Amino acid sequence: MLFIALLGITFLIALAVSCVVVRLFRQPINAILERIISDPISRAWSRYLRFAMYVTGISSGVNLWKIEQYITAPQHKDSRIVELTKSRWVLEVYRTVIETLQGIAWMLLVFFVFALIAFVIVRVFELKHKSPEPAGPA
């Protein structure tokens, strides 16, 4: 029964942390995508990126392999199932917050690297179109 409670709590914590991060990065992501794409489809890309942030945050924060140790007997003969104590709860909550943030941070790092490359390409094309053509002999 404690296993189900731990699973639920870690899910809610990962969801809450993901919500905070999505809110913090909503404006910068919208601005970047509008600048790079400059089309109404940038809103759809922004929505997809927010969805991906939730999925990445929750899947990173709720680590089923780690939680499984509380219900699965170890492979060794003399070992026993890890007991879910108060200190273990604190450790799991801390691990959930850190791994949620870490997962989203990696995803955003990849996004911002590609966004920077796309921004440079867009900027180069803008500068080419703005540069005056050399005047020919009159």
Secondary structure as the mmCIF struct_conf table of DSSP 4:
data_model
#
loop_
_struct_conf.conf_type_id
_struct_conf.id
_struct_conf.beg_label_comp_id
_struct_conf.beg_label_asym_id
_struct_conf.beg_label_seq_id
_struct_conf.end_label_comp_id
_struct_conf.end_label_asym_id
_struct_conf.end_label_seq_id
HELX_RH_AL_P HELX_RH_AL_P1 LEU A 2 ILE A 37
BEND BEND1 ASP A 39 ASP A 39
TURN_TY1_P TURN_TY1_P1 PRO A 40 PRO A 40
HELX_RH_AL_P HELX_RH_AL_P2 ILE A 41 GLY A 61
BEND BEND2 VAL A 62 VAL A 62
HELX_RH_AL_P HELX_RH_AL_P3 LEU A 64 ILE A 67
HELX_RH_3T_P HELX_RH_3T_P1 GLU A 68 TYR A 70
TURN_TY1_P TURN_TY1_P2 ILE A 71 ILE A 71
BEND BEND3 THR A 72 THR A 72
HELX_LH_PP_P HELX_LH_PP_P1 ALA A 73 PRO A 74
BEND BEND4 GLN A 75 ASP A 78
HELX_LH_PP_P HELX_LH_PP_P2 ILE A 81 GLU A 83
HELX_RH_AL_P HELX_RH_AL_P4 LYS A 86 LYS A 130
BEND BEND5 SER A 131 SER A 131
HELX_LH_PP_P HELX_LH_PP_P3 PRO A 132 ALA A 135
#
